[in-house]
């Protein structure tokens, strides 16, 4: 059985609210998160050991970090 991270649902909810609040179009940000999660899911097929977190949760965390911490993108 794969080991999963325990994710705080309040933290995920807060991150989703931040994403939606900062986006100019709610539909577009939703589609972007879904597309990134889809990409991550297909990337995980190649990397069998990295099934610790669901792709949608990883996409939400990555995108909210990119929006709140732009210095991540500059590295």
C-alpha positions as CSV (number, residue, x, y, z in Angstrom):
1,X,0.0,0.0,0.0
2,X,1.4,3.4,-1.0
3,X,2.2,5.8,1.8
4,X,0.3,9.1,1.5
5,X,1.0,12.5,3.1
6,X,-1.5,13.7,5.6
7,X,-2.8,16.9,4.2
8,X,-4.5,19.6,6.3
9,X,-7.8,20.3,4.5
10,X,-7.9,23.8,6.1
11,X,-4.6,24.6,4.5
12,X,-5.7,23.3,1.1
13,X,-8.9,25.3,1.4
14,X,-7.0,28.5,2.2
15,X,-4.7,28.0,-0.7
16,X,-7.6,27.4,-3.1
17,X,-9.3,30.6,-1.8
18,X,-6.1,32.5,-2.3
19,X,-5.7,31.2,-5.9
20,X,-9.3,32.0,-6.8
21,X,-9.1,35.4,-5.1
22,X,-6.0,36.5,-7.0
23,X,-7.1,35.2,-10.3
24,X,-9.0,37.5,-12.7
25,X,-11.1,34.6,-14.0
26,X,-12.2,31.7,-11.7
27,X,-12.9,29.3,-14.6
28,X,-9.5,29.9,-16.1
29,X,-7.6,29.2,-12.9
30,X,-9.7,26.1,-12.3
31,X,-8.7,24.8,-15.8
32,X,-5.1,25.6,-15.2
33,X,-5.0,23.7,-11.9
34,X,-6.7,20.7,-13.6
35,X,-4.3,20.7,-16.5
36,X,-1.3,20.9,-14.2
37,X,-2.7,18.0,-12.1
38,X,-3.3,16.0,-15.3
39,X,0.3,16.6,-16.4
40,X,1.6,15.6,-12.9
41,X,-0.5,12.4,-13.1
42,X,1.1,11.4,-16.4
43,X,4.6,12.3,-15.1
44,X,4.0,10.0,-12.0
45,X,3.6,7.0,-14.3
46,X,7.3,7.2,-15.1
47,X,8.3,7.9,-11.5
48,X,6.6,5.0,-9.6
49,X,8.1,5.9,-6.2
50,X,6.6,9.4,-6.1
51,X,2.9,8.6,-5.4
52,X,2.9,10.2,-2.0
53,X,0.5,13.1,-2.8
54,X,-2.4,13.2,-5.2
55,X,-1.7,15.3,-8.3
56,X,-4.6,17.7,-7.7
57,X,-3.3,18.6,-4.3
58,X,0.3,19.0,-5.6
59,X,-0.9,21.2,-8.4
60,X,-2.9,23.5,-5.9
61,X,0.1,23.8,-3.6
62,X,2.6,24.5,-6.5
63,X,0.4,27.1,-8.1
64,X,-0.4,28.9,-4.8
65,X,3.3,29.0,-4.0
66,X,4.0,30.4,-7.4
67,X,1.4,33.1,-6.9
68,X,2.4,34.0,-3.4
69,X,6.2,33.6,-3.7
70,X,7.3,34.9,-7.0
71,X,11.0,34.4,-6.0
72,X,10.5,30.7,-6.6
73,X,10.1,31.3,-10.3
74,X,13.2,33.5,-10.5
75,X,15.5,30.8,-9.4
